Amino acid sequence: MKKLSLLIMVLVLSWHAQASRILIPMDKNQKNHLKAYGVAYWVLKQNVEIDWLLNYKGGSFMFKSNQAFVNELVIRGVSYQVISNATANGILSSIARPDSNMDAMRLDKPPKIAVYSPKSKQPWDDAVTLVLTYAEIPYDVVFDDEVMNNKLPKYDWLHLHHEDFTGQYGKFYSAYRNRPWYIKQQREFEAMARKHGFKKVSKLKLEVVKKIRAFCASGGFLFAMCSATDTYDIALAAEGVDICERMFDGDPADPNAQRKLNFKNTFAFQNFRLKRSPFEYEFSNIDNQQFERGLREKNDFFTLFKFSAKWDPIPTMLTQCHTQVIKGFMGQTTAFKKRLVKPDVIIMGETKQAKEARYIHGTYGKGTWTFYGGHDPEDYQHFVGEEPTDLNLHPNSPGYRLILNNILFPAARKKKQKT
């Protein structure tokens, strides 16, 4: 009996010695996709490298096994498998085959993350901060002070919160100008502009936009959603042009502002037309509005492009998901008219019947930017003042997964893009 027990113990120890890899599958069998990204980030914080297996079981993660990692997976409710070195090598060999549309991307550092957002509470939530908190990924909140004081270079990745970079206070004037939060925000923004030597909020925001552009040029990763996408480009195009009416900056807008726009300055969009009325809840015609889209919640979906993992690793990383069809969601900026997207921009997700792009990517200098239309992937039409989404109810959200792909993207050991 003792010999049998000893033999069993030897076999168990031998198995554990061979079972030296953890595989986190990211296909439809994963219990909690969003927390899985948090585990991956946590493992990187332990100075352990990860293989991100692009297009393998939904973009799985694989790394060396130890008990602490297993414990963390169990605590966070993330599905995993412990596999042998031989099995892991077999997976990598299969991925490396020339005829497979898969690749292994080595992640070797946890990116330092910043979210550009006002420090005071706003009457809306932000999808990125919601999912970072849920996935337990740490981030710092920065705003105009930090940007103007040149703090951005200490970060790898910057998210632009629901923001208006044109100085028009979100074009909320018509509906909310008498609300206490609107009045308070206007006063705070005007005080911030004066603090940094600007007479107008629009002038401060332009300088902020230019510093963010410099962050990209030097190798930073920029991510923006909703109105932070188009207002960023509008601010760049309108450099030196007054596009704000009197209620926003104390004097009338330039009547010739439209023809003075410089589309060479923008990241993503060209040939767009400004929405001049302060009473209209739109900045330009970049946003594909509801009456133009012809879609409602029940038939609003967008499709992710399938990229070549070995030839186009960057868009492949950014589109890893357990489904190619994502349910749509609205925002102040919901989607981008494809005819206004610059030709060198990579469209990663589109709604073809509406002729719109939902998820786009490009490079600037040594860095990259990604724009994602809509406000909250699990709240179709989020209104000002509504309660934030409870992600405990959406642990497998494909729309939120796209955000987290961008979080891990800066951790990748760079491979030369072949196209």
N, C-alpha and C positions, 0 to 999 in steps of 0.2 A: 504493500500500500504506500509506504514511504517512497519507494522507487518510482511508483506511478505519479505521485504528487510532485516529486523532483523533476520527472520528465515533463509534466505539464508546465511547471514553472519555467523550465529551460525553453520550451517551445514558445511560451508567452513572451519571455524576454527576447527571444530570437525574433519573433514577429515584430515587437516594438522597435527593435534595432533596425529592422528593414523598413518599417512604416515611418519614414522620416519626412513625409511631405503632407501638408494640409491642402486640400482642394476645396475651394468655395464655389460650387456651381452657381451660375447666374441665369439659368434657364427657368422655365416655369415651375420647376420643382423647388426653387428657393423659397423659404418661408418669409424671409425679410430682406428684400433686395437693398433697401435704403440703409439699414443697419450694417449690411455687408461692407459698404463703402467705408463706414466708420471704423470697422474692424481693420480693413486694409490700411487706413490712415494710421491707426493705433500701432499696427505691426511695423510700419515704416518708422514710427517714433521710437521703436525699440532697436533701431539700427539694423533691421532685417530687410533684405531685398525681397521683392515680390515679382513673380511673372504674371503679367496681365495677359491672359490667353484670348486674344482677339478673335471673335467669331466662334470660339469653342464654348459650347453650352452657354450661350448668351453673354460671353465676355467674362469667363471665370477668373478667379485669382488662385495662385498656387505659391506656397512658401514653405520653408522648413518647419517641421512640427516640434512643438514642445508643450508641456502641460499647461503653462500659463496661457498660451494661445488657445488651446482647447477650452480652458476655463472661460476665457473671454467670449468665445463663440457661443458657449452654452448660456452664459449670463445674458448676452444680447439677443438670444433667440435666432441665431443665424445658422442655416443648414450648412453642413460641411462633411467631408469625408477624409479619413486618414488613409493615405496610400503609400505604397512602398516606393523606394527609389526607382526600381525597375518599371513600375507602372507609370511613374512621373516621366521617366525618360521615354517611355513608349508614347505618351501623349505628346511630348515635345517633338519626337521624331515624326509623328503623324502630322503635326502642325507645320513642320518644316518642309513637307513634301511640296514640290513645285506646283502640283495640280490642286492643292488645297487652298481655299480662300481663307486662310488663317495665318496668324503670326503670334509670336511671343514677344511682348514688350516689357522690358525690365524697368521696374519702378525702384528707385534707389534713394529717394529723399522725401520727407513730408513737406509739401509747400507751405510757406507762410501766407496766410489768407487775411485779406482786409475787405471790409464791406463799407462802401461810401454811403453814409446815411446820416441824417440829422441826429444829434444826441438826444433831443427832446422827443417825446412820444408823438407819433403821427396817427391819424385816424384811419390807417390802413396797415396791413401787414405786408411782409415781403417773403416770397416763396423761398429765396435762397437762405435767408436767416432761419426760416422755419425748418428747412431740411438739414441745414448744418447743425442746428440744435438737436433735432431728432436723431441724426446719425452720430452725434457726439464728436463732431469735428470742430476744433477750436478756431476762433477767428477774432480779429480786432475790428472795432468800429472806428472809422476815420471820417472826417468831414473836411470842410474848407480850411480850417486851421492847419490840419495835418498836411493837406495837399500843398497849401501855400508855403508851409515851413519845410517843404521838400522831404517829407517822411515816406513817400511812396517807395523809393528804392530799397527799403528794408523788407518789402514784401515781394512774393513771387506772383501772386494772383489777386486781382482786384475785381470786385463786383460792384456795379452801379445799381443801387437801390432805386425803387420807383422814384424817378427824379425828372425835373424839368431844367435843362441846362440853358434854356433860352431867356430866363428871367421873367417868365410870365406866370409864375406860381401855379403851374400845372393846368393853366386855362380853366381853373375852377371858379373864376370870377362870377359868372352868371348864376351858378347854383349855390355857391358857398361863401360869397364875399362878406356876409354878415355873421358868419359862424365864428365863435371865439377862437377855434384852432386856426382858421385862415388868417384872422387878424394878428394872432400871436406869431404865426410863421412869417408873415410879411415883415413884422417888426424885427424879428430875430435875423432874418436874411438881410434887411437893410442895415442893421447894426453890424453884421459881419462884413458887409461890403465896405462900410466906413472904416472899420477896424483895419482893413487891408489896403486902405487908400483909394477906394473906388466910390464914385458918386452914385453908381447904379449897380443893382444886383446883376444885371445882364453882363456888365463888364467884369465883375468878379467871376461869374460862372464861365465866361469865355477863357479867362486865365486858368481856371481850374481844368477846363477841357484841354487846353494846350499842355498843361503839365501832365495830364493823364496820357495824352498823345506821346509826350516825351518818355513816359514810363513804358509805353508799348515799344517805342523805337529802340529803347535800350535793352529789350528782351523780356518785358513784362507780359503777363497774360491777362487780358481784359475780358470780362463777361458782363453782359447787360441784358435786362429784360424790360418788357413793357415800354413806357414812355422814355426810359433812359436810353433806348436805342436810337430812335429817330431824332430826339431833341439833341443828342450828342452831335450827330451829323449836321443838323440844322444850325447849331451854334458855330460849328467849324465853317460852314458855308457862308454864314452871315458875319464873319469877322469884319469889323469896321463899318457895319451897316446896322442902323437902328430898326429893329423889327417889333419893338414893344410899344403899345399904345400908352396914352397918358396915365391911365389908372395903374399901370405897372411901374412906370419909371418917371412920371411927372411931365413928360412932353410927348408930342405925337410921333408916331412911327414915320420913317422915311417913305413917302408915297411911291418911290421908285425902288423900294427894297428888293422886289422880286428879280428885276433885271440885273441887280448888283450882286446876286449870290454867286459864289465861286465854288463850283462843284469839284474842282481839282483838290480842294482841301479835305473832302469827306472820305470816310472809310468805306462806306457801303452803298450810298445812294447818290443818284444824279438826276437832273432834269425834273425835280419835284417842284410843286407849287405850294407856297405858303398859304395857310388859312389865316386871313388877316383879321377877321372879326374877333374881338375879345369875348364875345358872347357864344362863340362856337367852341365846343369841347374837342377840338382837334388842332394840331399844330401845322399839318401839311397834308397833301394827298398821298404821302407814302403809305399811311395806314389804310388797309382795305376795310372799309366800313361795312357794317352789317347789311345795309341795303344793297351794297355792291356785291357782297359775297353770296347772297342768296342761300345762306346756310342757317340752320338752327341746331340746337344742342343734339338732337337725335341723329343728325346726319353730318355733323361737323367733325371731321377727322383729317389728320395729315399723315403722309407716308414718309418714312425715312429712306434715304437712298442707300443702296448697298454698294459700298466701296471695296476696292481691292486692298486687302489687309497688308499685303507685301509691297504694293506700289504706292498706296495712299494711306499710310499708317495714321496720320493725324485725323482726317475726317472719320476714319474707321474707329479710332478710339472714342471720338466724340459722339458717335451714333450707336455704341454698344447698348443693346437692349434685348429683352426677351420677346419683343414683338416689333414688327416693322410699321404697324399702323397704330397711331397714337390718337386718343380722343382730343379734340380741339378744346380751347378755352379762350375766353375773351380778356381784354384789358383795354386800357386807354389806347394803347397801340397793340392791336391784336395780330396783325399779319402785314407782310410787306408786298406791295404790288411788284410782281416780277419785272415788269417793264422799267421800273425805276431802280432796280438793283444793278450795280456796276458789273460789267461782263467778267471781270477777274475774280469776283466773289464766288465762293463755293456754296452752293445751295445744298443743304444737308437734309432738309425736310420741307415738303411742299403739299399744298392742296391744289391738285392740278386743275380741277373743274372751276376753281375760283381764281386761277392764274395768280396764285400768291405763294410766297415763300414764308415759312414759319421759323426756320432755324438755319442761320447762315454763318459763314466763317471766312476769315481772311487774315492776311499778314500785314504787318506794318513795321518796317525796319527789321530789327532782330526779334520782335515779338509777334503776338497774334491777338486777334479779337474774335469774339463770338457773340452774336445777337440772337435772342430768343423771343419771339413774339408772345404776347399774352401776359396775364398777371399771376394766376395760380392754376397749376395743372390739374388740381382736383376740385376746383370751384368754377363752374362754367362762366358765371357772370358775377364776379365779386364786386360788391358795392362798398362805398366809403362807409366805415363804421361797423361793418359786419365782423362777427367773431372770426378769428383765424382758424384755418383748417387744422383739424386734429389728425396728424399723420399716423397715429396709432391705428386709425381706421383705413390707412392706405399704405401699408408697408411694402407693397409691390408695385407702386405707381410708376408706370413707364415714363410719364411726363417728368416726374421728379428725378428719375434716373438720369435723364439727359443733363440735368444740372450737375449731378454728382460726377458724371464723366468728366466734366470740365474741371472739377476740383482736383481730380487725380492726374489730369493731363500734364500739369507742370512737373510731376514727379517722374515722368518717363525719361529714361536715358535716350538722348536724342539719336535718331537714325536719319540719315539723309533721305528726304522725300524724292522719289524717282520721277514724279511728273511735275 
